[in-house]
């Protein structure tokens, strides 16, 4: 499911919101992002596994998503701690 985490949707946007699971996930993703844009792969526990900013072509996007799937399979439910990987340009 796509989740928008951009410059106009900062944690202040949710300041008055109840502390629901969605708000917790949003705040976690916002803290982990490279910049106010990009693509992120997240597991079911709401942990950001990898962020990438720029993709030169469709093959780069598919490569990044394949890599994200590998990381997802290692910790699909978010029960283990994870270090978020961040790339300005995802390596080919």
VOLO-780728 format. One line per field, with one value per atom (N, C-alpha, C, O, CB): x, y, z; atom name; residue number from 1. Coordinates in nm, 2 decimals, padded with zeros to 4 digits, always signed. Atoms other than C-alpha are relative to their C-alpha. Glycine has a CB too. Layout:
x c(X  ...)
y c(Y  ...)
z c(Z  ...)
atom c(CA  ...)
n c(NUM  ...)
END
This chain:
x c(+00.08  +00.00  +00.09  +00.17  -00.10  -00.08  +00.15  -00.03  -00.14  -00.02  +00.02  +00.21  +00.08  +00.20  +00.05  -00.07  +00.29  +00.07  +00.00  -00.10  -00.07  +00.56  +00.08  +00.19  +00.10  -00.06  +00.64  +00.02  -00.02  -00.08  -00.03  +00.74  -00.12  -00.11  +00.08  +00.13  +00.38  -00.07  -00.17  -00.09  +00.06  +00.30  +00.10  +00.14  -00.05  -00.09  +00.53  -00.06  -00.19  +00.07  +00.06  +00.48  -00.09  -00.18  +00.11  +00.08  +00.33  -00.15  -00.24  +00.05  +00.12  +00.05  -00.09  -00.22  +00.01  +00.07  -00.05  +00.01  -00.03  +00.05  -00.02  +00.02  -00.12  -00.12  +00.05  +00.12  -00.34  -00.07  -00.17  -00.10  +00.06  -00.42  +00.02  +00.12  +00.05  -00.02  -00.47  +00.12  +00.16  -00.13  -00.12  -00.17  -00.04  -00.01  +00.08  +00.04  -00.30  +00.12  +00.23  -00.11  -00.11  -00.09  +00.04  +00.16  -00.05  -00.03  -00.11  +00.09  +00.19  -00.13  -00.08  +00.03  +00.14  +00.24  -00.07  -00.13  +00.31  +00.09  +00.21  -00.02  -00.08  +00.41  +00.04  +00.16  -00.09  -00.04  +00.40  +00.12  +00.21  -00.12  -00.11  +00.62  +00.13  +00.24  -00.03  -00.12  +00.87  +00.05  +00.18  -00.04  -00.05  +00.89  +00.05  +00.15  -00.12  -00.04  +00.92  +00.14  +00.23  -00.09  -00.13  +01.22  +00.11  +00.23  +00.00  -00.10  +01.39  +00.03  +00.13  -00.04  -00.01  +01.36  +00.13  +00.20  -00.11  -00.12  +01.66  -00.03  +00.05  +00.04  +00.04  +01.48  -00.15  -00.21  +00.07  +00.14  +01.12  -00.05  -00.15  -00.06  +00.05  +01.08  +00.07  +00.16  +00.02  -00.06  +01.18  -00.09  -00.21  +00.11  +00.08  +01.07  +00.05  +00.17  +00.01  -00.04  +01.07  -00.07  -00.18  -00.04  +00.06  +01.02  -00.02  +00.08  +00.10  +00.04  +00.84  -00.05  -00.11  -00.10  +00.05  +00.77  -00.13  -00.18  +00.10  +00.13  +00.44  +00.00  -00.10  -00.05  -00.02  +00.58  +00.01  +00.03  +00.11  -00.02  +00.61  +00.14  +00.16  -00.08  -00.14  +00.99  +00.04  +00.01  +00.08  -00.06  +01.15  +00.12  +00.22  +00.04  -00.12  +01.39  +00.10  +00.22  -00.05  -00.09  +01.53  -00.07  -00.18  +00.06  +00.05  +01.49  +00.09  +00.21  +00.00  -00.08  +01.61  -00.06  -00.18  +00.01  +00.05  +01.59  -00.02  -00.13  +00.10  +00.00  +01.67  +00.02  +00.10  +00.11  -00.01  +01.62  +00.01  -00.07  -00.13  -00.03  +01.76  -00.10  -00.14  +00.14  +00.10  +01.52  -00.08  -00.06  +00.08  +00.09  +01.27  +00.08  +00.04  -00.10  -00.08  +01.54  +00.06  +00.07  +00.12  -00.05  +01.68  -00.11  -00.09  +00.04  +00.12  +01.33  -00.02  -00.04  -00.12  +00.03  +01.28  +00.12  +00.09  -00.01  -00.11  +01.63  -00.01  +00.01  +00.13  +00.02  +01.56  -00.12  -00.10  -00.03  +00.11  +01.22  +00.04  -00.01  -00.12  -00.04  +01.38  +00.09  +00.07  +00.08  -00.08  +01.64  -00.09  -00.06  +00.10  +00.09  +01.36  -00.07  -00.09  -00.10  +00.07  +01.18  +00.10  +00.05  -00.04  -00.10  +01.50  +00.01  +00.00  +00.14  -00.01  +01.52  -00.13  -00.13  +00.03  +00.14  +01.14  +00.00  -00.05  -00.11  +00.00  +01.18  +00.07  +00.04  +00.05  -00.08  +01.44  -00.07  -00.04  +00.13  +00.07  +01.20  -00.14  -00.16  +00.09  +00.13  +00.85  -00.10  -00.17  -00.07  +00.10  +00.66  +00.06  -00.01  -00.04  -00.06  +00.91  +00.03  +00.04  -00.09  -00.03  +00.98  +00.15  +00.18  -00.04  -00.14  +01.35  +00.04  -00.02  +00.09  -00.05  +01.54  +00.06  +00.11  +00.11  -00.05  +01.64  +00.07  +00.03  -00.12  -00.07  +01.88  -00.05  -00.03  +00.16  +00.05  +01.72  +00.12  +00.21  -00.09  -00.10  +01.94  -00.05  -00.17  +00.04  +00.04  +01.93  +00.10  +00.22  +00.00  -00.08  +02.05  -00.05  -00.17  -00.01  +00.03  +02.07  -00.03  -00.12  +00.11  +00.02  +02.11  +00.02  +00.13  +00.10  -00.02  +02.04  +00.10  +00.09  -00.14  -00.10  +02.34  -00.06  -00.15  +00.12  +00.04  +02.29  +00.07  +00.04  +00.03)
y c(-00.12  +00.00  +00.12  +00.14  +00.00  -00.12  +00.33  +00.09  +00.11  +00.08  -00.10  +00.58  +00.12  +00.11  -00.06  -00.13  +00.94  +00.06  +00.08  +00.10  -00.06  +01.08  +00.12  +00.10  -00.10  -00.12  +01.43  +00.12  +00.12  +00.03  -00.12  +01.77  +00.07  +00.13  +00.10  -00.07  +01.89  -00.09  -00.05  +00.03  +00.10  +01.58  -00.03  -00.14  -00.13  +00.02  +01.63  -00.05  -00.06  +00.14  +00.05  +01.49  +00.10  +00.06  -00.04  -00.10  +01.82  -00.01  +00.03  +00.14  +00.02  +01.74  -00.10  -00.08  -00.06  +00.10  +01.45  +00.04  -00.05  -00.13  -00.03  +01.64  -00.02  -00.07  +00.15  +00.02  +01.64  -00.13  -00.16  +00.11  +00.13  +01.29  -00.09  -00.08  -00.06  +00.11  +01.00  -00.08  -00.09  -00.09  +00.08  +00.78  -00.14  -00.24  -00.02  +00.13  +00.51  -00.07  -00.01  +00.02  +00.07  +00.25  +00.07  +00.07  -00.15  -00.07  +00.45  +00.12  +00.14  +00.04  -00.12  +00.76  -00.05  +00.02  +00.08  +00.05  +00.55  -00.04  -00.01  -00.12  +00.04  +00.40  +00.13  +00.13  -00.09  -00.13  +00.75  +00.07  +00.10  +00.09  -00.07  +00.90  -00.07  -00.01  +00.02  +00.08  +00.61  +00.02  +00.03  -00.15  -00.01  +00.64  +00.14  +00.16  -00.03  -00.14  +01.02  +00.01  +00.08  +00.10  -00.01  +00.99  -00.08  -00.04  -00.06  +00.08  +00.73  +00.04  -00.01  -00.15  -00.04  +00.90  +00.07  +00.13  +00.08  -00.06  +01.02  +00.15  +00.23  -00.06  -00.14  +01.34  +00.00  -00.11  +00.07  +00.00  +01.45  -00.06  +00.00  +00.14  +00.07  +01.22  -00.13  -00.16  +00.08  +00.12  +00.88  -00.12  -00.10  -00.02  +00.12  +00.52  -00.08  -00.09  -00.08  +00.08  +00.30  -00.14  -00.15  +00.08  +00.13  -00.07  -00.02  +00.00  -00.11  +00.01  -00.14  -00.14  -00.20  +00.10  +00.13  -00.46  +00.01  +00.12  -00.08  -00.01  -00.55  +00.06  +00.10  -00.14  -00.07  -00.41  +00.15  +00.21  -00.06  -00.14  -00.07  +00.05  +00.17  +00.07  -00.03  -00.08  +00.03  -00.04  -00.11  -00.03  +00.10  -00.09  -00.08  +00.15  +00.08  -00.15  +00.06  +00.05  -00.13  -00.07  +00.06  +00.12  +00.11  -00.10  -00.12  +00.40  +00.03  +00.00  +00.13  -00.04  +00.51  +00.13  +00.14  -00.11  -00.13  +00.86  +00.01  +00.04  +00.11  -00.02  +00.85  -00.13  -00.21  +00.10  +00.12  +00.59  +00.05  +00.13  -00.09  -00.05  +00.64  -00.06  +00.01  -00.04  +00.07  +00.39  -00.11  -00.13  -00.05  +00.10  +00.12  -00.12  -00.18  -00.05  +00.11  -00.14  +00.03  -00.06  -00.03  -00.05  +00.06  -00.02  -00.07  +00.14  +00.01  +00.06  -00.15  -00.19  +00.07  +00.14  -00.31  -00.07  -00.15  -00.07  +00.05  -00.39  +00.04  -00.04  +00.06  -00.05  -00.18  -00.08  -00.12  +00.15  +00.07  -00.35  -00.15  -00.21  +00.01  +00.14  -00.70  +00.00  -00.10  -00.05  -00.01  -00.60  +00.02  -00.05  +00.11  -00.03  -00.47  -00.13  -00.16  +00.10  +00.13  -00.81  -00.09  -00.17  -00.06  +00.08  -00.99  +00.04  -00.05  +00.01  -00.05  -00.77  -00.03  -00.07  +00.15  +00.03  -00.82  -00.14  -00.17  +00.04  +00.15  -01.20  -00.03  -00.13  -00.08  +00.02  -01.18  +00.04  -00.01  +00.07  -00.06  -00.99  +00.05  +00.17  +00.11  -00.05  -00.98  +00.06  +00.15  -00.11  -00.05  -00.91  +00.11  +00.16  -00.11  -00.11  -00.66  -00.04  +00.05  +00.11  +00.04  -00.87  +00.01  +00.00  -00.15  -00.02  -00.82  +00.14  +00.21  -00.10  -00.14  -00.49  +00.00  -00.10  +00.05  -00.01  -00.36  +00.14  +00.24  -00.01  -00.12  -00.10  +00.05  -00.03  -00.01  -00.05  +00.11  +00.04  +00.11  +00.12  -00.04  +00.14  +00.11  +00.11  -00.12  -00.12  +00.47  +00.02  +00.02  +00.13  -00.02  +00.54  +00.12  +00.14  -00.12  -00.11  +00.86  -00.05  -00.01  +00.11  +00.07  +00.65  -00.15  -00.19  +00.05  +00.14  +00.28  -00.06  -00.05  -00.07  +00.06  +00.08  -00.11  -00.18  -00.05  +00.10  -00.14  -00.13  -00.23  +00.04)
z c(+00.00  +00.00  +00.00  +00.09  +00.12  +00.01  -00.10  +00.12  +00.16  -00.13  -00.11  +00.19  -00.04  -00.07  +00.14  +00.03  +00.12  +00.12  +00.22  -00.07  -00.11  +00.34  -00.06  -00.11  +00.08  +00.07  +00.20  +00.09  +00.21  -00.12  -00.08  +00.31  +00.06  +00.16  -00.09  -00.05  +00.35  +00.10  +00.15  -00.11  -00.09  +00.57  +00.11  +00.12  -00.07  -00.10  +00.86  +00.13  +00.13  +00.04  -00.12  +01.21  +00.07  +00.14  +00.10  -00.06  +01.31  -00.06  +00.00  -00.03  +00.06  +01.07  +00.08  +00.08  -00.15  -00.08  +01.30  +00.15  +00.23  -00.02  -00.14  +01.63  +00.08  +00.20  +00.01  -00.08  +01.74  -00.02  +00.05  -00.04  +00.02  +01.61  +00.11  +00.19  -00.13  -00.10  +01.84  -00.04  -00.15  +00.01  +00.03  +01.87  -00.05  +00.02  +00.13  +00.06  +01.64  -00.06  -00.07  -00.11  +00.06  +01.47  -00.13  -00.16  -00.04  +00.13  +01.14  +00.03  -00.04  -00.07  -00.03  +01.31  +00.05  +00.01  +00.12  -00.04  +01.47  -00.12  -00.12  +00.10  +00.12  +01.13  -00.07  -00.12  -00.09  +00.07  +00.97  +00.06  +00.00  -00.01  -00.07  +01.23  -00.01  -00.03  +00.15  +00.02  +01.21  -00.14  -00.16  +00.03  +00.14  +00.83  -00.02  -00.09  -00.10  +00.02  +00.85  +00.06  +00.00  +00.07  -00.07  +01.09  -00.08  -00.08  +00.14  +00.06  +00.87  -00.15  -00.21  -00.01  +00.14  +00.53  -00.03  +00.05  -00.05  +00.05  +00.32  -00.01  +00.03  -00.13  +00.03  +00.22  -00.02  -00.02  -00.13  +00.01  +00.17  -00.13  -00.19  +00.02  +00.12  -00.13  -00.01  +00.07  -00.13  +00.01  -00.24  +00.01  +00.02  +00.10  -00.01  -00.23  +00.12  +00.14  -00.14  -00.12  +00.08  +00.00  -00.05  +00.13  -00.01  +00.14  +00.15  +00.23  -00.06  -00.14  +00.47  +00.03  -00.05  +00.04  -00.04  +00.66  +00.07  +00.09  +00.09  -00.06  +00.83  +00.14  +00.19  +00.01  -00.13  +01.16  -00.01  +00.09  +00.07  +00.02  +01.00  +00.00  +00.01  +00.11  +00.00  +01.00  -00.15  -00.24  +00.06  +00.14  +00.70  -00.02  +00.06  -00.01  +00.03  +00.55  -00.09  -00.07  -00.07  +00.09  +00.27  -00.07  -00.10  -00.11  +00.07  +00.12  -00.12  -00.11  +00.09  +00.12  -00.23  -00.05  -00.06  -00.11  +00.05  -00.37  -00.15  -00.19  +00.04  +00.14  -00.73  -00.08  -00.04  -00.05  +00.09  -01.00  -00.14  -00.19  +00.02  +00.14  -01.35  -00.10  -00.19  -00.04  +00.09  -01.52  +00.07  +00.19  -00.12  -00.06  -01.46  +00.05  +00.15  -00.11  -00.05  -01.42  +00.14  +00.23  -00.09  -00.13  -01.12  +00.10  +00.21  +00.00  -00.09  -00.96  +00.03  +00.14  -00.06  -00.02  -01.01  +00.08  +00.16  -00.14  -00.07  -00.88  +00.15  +00.24  -00.05  -00.13  -00.57  +00.07  +00.19  +00.01  -00.06  -00.51  +00.02  +00.12  -00.10  -00.02  -00.56  +00.13  +00.21  -00.12  -00.12  -00.29  +00.12  +00.22  -00.02  -00.11  -00.07  +00.04  +00.16  -00.03  -00.03  -00.10  +00.07  +00.16  -00.14  -00.08  +00.01  +00.14  +00.23  -00.07  -00.14  +00.32  +00.07  +00.19  +00.00  -00.06  +00.38  +00.04  +00.15  -00.10  -00.03  +00.37  +00.12  +00.19  -00.12  -00.12  +00.65  +00.13  +00.23  -00.01  -00.11  +00.88  -00.04  -00.03  +00.07  +00.06  +00.74  +00.10  +00.07  -00.06  -00.09  +01.06  +00.09  +00.18  +00.09  -00.08  +01.22  +00.14  +00.23  +00.00  -00.14  +01.53  +00.03  +00.15  +00.01  -00.02  +01.49  -00.02  -00.11  -00.09  +00.03  +01.51  -00.14  -00.19  +00.10  +00.14  +01.17  -00.01  +00.05  -00.10  +00.03  +01.04  -00.14  -00.24  +00.00  +00.13  +00.76  -00.09  -00.05  +00.02  +00.10  +00.45  -00.08  -00.12  -00.09  +00.07  +00.27  -00.12  -00.10  +00.09  +00.12  -00.08  -00.07  -00.09  -00.10  +00.09  -00.28  -00.14  -00.21  +00.00  +00.13  -00.59  +00.03  +00.07  -00.11  -00.03  -00.55  -00.10  -00.22  -00.02  +00.09  -00.68  -00.09  -00.04  +00.09  +00.10  -00.98  +00.03  -00.04  -00.14)
atom c(N  CA  C  O  CB  N  CA  C  O  CB  N  CA  C  O  CB  N  CA  C  O  CB  N  CA  C  O  CB  N  CA  C  O  CB  N  CA  C  O  CB  N  CA  C  O  CB  N  CA  C  O  CB  N  CA  C  O  CB  N  CA  C  O  CB  N  CA  C  O  CB  N  CA  C  O  CB  N  CA  C  O  CB  N  CA  C  O  CB  N  CA  C  O  CB  N  CA  C  O  CB  N  CA  C  O  CB  N  CA  C  O  CB  N  CA  C  O  CB  N  CA  C  O  CB  N  CA  C  O  CB  N  CA  C  O  CB  N  CA  C  O  CB  N  CA  C  O  CB  N  CA  C  O  CB  N  CA  C  O  CB  N  CA  C  O  CB  N  CA  C  O  CB  N  CA  C  O  CB  N  CA  C  O  CB  N  CA  C  O  CB  N  CA  C  O  CB  N  CA  C  O  CB  N  CA  C  O  CB  N  CA  C  O  CB  N  CA  C  O  CB  N  CA  C  O  CB  N  CA  C  O  CB  N  CA  C  O  CB  N  CA  C  O  CB  N  CA  C  O  CB  N  CA  C  O  CB  N  CA  C  O  CB  N  CA  C  O  CB  N  CA  C  O  CB  N  CA  C  O  CB  N  CA  C  O  CB  N  CA  C  O  CB  N  CA  C  O  CB  N  CA  C  O  CB  N  CA  C  O  CB  N  CA  C  O  CB  N  CA  C  O  CB  N  CA  C  O  CB  N  CA  C  O  CB  N  CA  C  O  CB  N  CA  C  O  CB  N  CA  C  O  CB  N  CA  C  O  CB  N  CA  C  O  CB  N  CA  C  O  CB  N  CA  C  O  CB  N  CA  C  O  CB  N  CA  C  O  CB  N  CA  C  O  CB  N  CA  C  O  CB  N  CA  C  O  CB  N  CA  C  O  CB  N  CA  C  O  CB  N  CA  C  O  CB  N  CA  C  O  CB  N  CA  C  O  CB  N  CA  C  O  CB  N  CA  C  O  CB  N  CA  C  O  CB  N  CA  C  O  CB  N  CA  C  O  CB  N  CA  C  O  CB  N  CA  C  O  CB  N  CA  C  O  CB  N  CA  C  O  CB  N  CA  C  O  CB  N  CA  C  O  CB  N  CA  C  O  CB  N  CA  C  O  CB  N  CA  C  O  CB  N  CA  C  O  CB  N  CA  C  O  CB  N  CA  C  O  CB  N  CA  C  O  CB  N  CA  C  O  CB)
n c(1  1  1  1  1  2  2  2  2  2  3  3  3  3  3  4  4  4  4  4  5  5  5  5  5  6  6  6  6  6  7  7  7  7  7  8  8  8  8  8  9  9  9  9  9  10  10  10  10  10  11  11  11  11  11  12  12  12  12  12  13  13  13  13  13  14  14  14  14  14  15  15  15  15  15  16  16  16  16  16  17  17  17  17  17  18  18  18  18  18  19  19  19  19  19  20  20  20  20  20  21  21  21  21  21  22  22  22  22  22  23  23  23  23  23  24  24  24  24  24  25  25  25  25  25  26  26  26  26  26  27  27  27  27  27  28  28  28  28  28  29  29  29  29  29  30  30  30  30  30  31  31  31  31  31  32  32  32  32  32  33  33  33  33  33  34  34  34  34  34  35  35  35  35  35  36  36  36  36  36  37  37  37  37  37  38  38  38  38  38  39  39  39  39  39  40  40  40  40  40  41  41  41  41  41  42  42  42  42  42  43  43  43  43  43  44  44  44  44  44  45  45  45  45  45  46  46  46  46  46  47  47  47  47  47  48  48  48  48  48  49  49  49  49  49  50  50  50  50  50  51  51  51  51  51  52  52  52  52  52  53  53  53  53  53  54  54  54  54  54  55  55  55  55  55  56  56  56  56  56  57  57  57  57  57  58  58  58  58  58  59  59  59  59  59  60  60  60  60  60  61  61  61  61  61  62  62  62  62  62  63  63  63  63  63  64  64  64  64  64  65  65  65  65  65  66  66  66  66  66  67  67  67  67  67  68  68  68  68  68  69  69  69  69  69  70  70  70  70  70  71  71  71  71  71  72  72  72  72  72  73  73  73  73  73  74  74  74  74  74  75  75  75  75  75  76  76  76  76  76  77  77  77  77  77  78  78  78  78  78  79  79  79  79  79  80  80  80  80  80  81  81  81  81  81  82  82  82  82  82  83  83  83  83  83  84  84  84  84  84  85  85  85  85  85  86  86  86  86  86  87  87  87  87  87  88  88  88  88  88  89  89  89  89  89  90  90  90  90  90  91  91  91  91  91  92  92  92  92  92)
END
